[in-house]
Amino acid sequence: MAGIDAAQYRTHVAATVAEVCLCQTRAGNRGEALRALDRFKSIQGAKDPQDGVVMAVALLKGPQFSVECFGEAGRHVVVGTTRKYSDPVTFTEIGHVSPGMTDDQQRIVGDYVVRVLEALGIVFGSTHTEVVLTNRGPRIIETHLRVVGDEIPHLVADVTGVDLPAATIAQTLGEPVLANGGLAAGQPRARASAIWYLVPDVEGRLCEVTGMDEAARLAGVVEARLEVSPGERVHSLHSSQDRAGWIRCHGKDAEAAVAAAQVAASRIEFLVAVRREPQSATV
């Protein structure tokens, strides 16, 4: 990833293989201010207002996954995988499903991630790595030395029985967690588990939310959660902080779990008061 100003943008991107750059201001975080710019477009709209600099990286094409590993004494095991679904404009994640890969994909991607963790010298703990499976093979977007967020630990626990936060706590307290070759696991609760986020499509003051009870009663739904209350301001999707809640579903496979979550999410309606500026009268 490179920091570039607007004047450098055309030269920098033209010298790369990628037709598209993914740009973010240096102050951006948690998916904020991400946008894709092709090599012929101006970077002006993506500039950081403080210093005029953006961070630019080639936009990788292919399905995106996260790989959750756990390490001890330099040995890492793949605990779970998740397929990610993102908004095509803001690149904010709007859904996840676990397991996220076929057996062949997990072998290829899992081996790749473990080799990267070993090369980085990671010795212990939970790691969260995001990967795009391109036509040239897996490529890492980012890796973190922490338990994954975004409710993904619940998805992993649903399908593997492994409690990643509990394993992290146990290891922190000095307990060996990979002594028997893998993490201790409870009984899996589903073959597949998916989450789909709720997003108002307008900005304004939230008046009412309907459909939560109906959604919670649908087949496959195990959790329907709302993170906003009437009177709060809500936003259209710019970053993960704009998501207003989620639906979590179980299914016989990944496709069924995602479909159930999407159907349940479609039952939710947001009534939002939008302020309109009065138009000037014309004579």
Buried (B, 14 or more C-beta within 10 A) or exposed (E): EEEBBBEBBBEBBEEBEBEBBBBBBEEBEEBBBBBBBEBEBEBEEBBBEEEBBBBBBBBBBBBBBBBBBBBBEEBBBBBBBBBBBBBEEBBBBBBBBBBBBEEEBBEBBBEBBBEBBBEEEBEBBBBBBBBBBEEEEBBBBEBEEEBBEBBBBBBBBBBBBBBBEBBBEBBEEEEEBBEEEEBBEEEEBBBBBBBBBBBBEEBBBBEEBEBBEEBBEBEBBBBBBEEBEEEEEBBEBBBBEBBBBBBBBBBEEBEBBBBBBBBBBEBBEBEBEEEEEEEEEEE
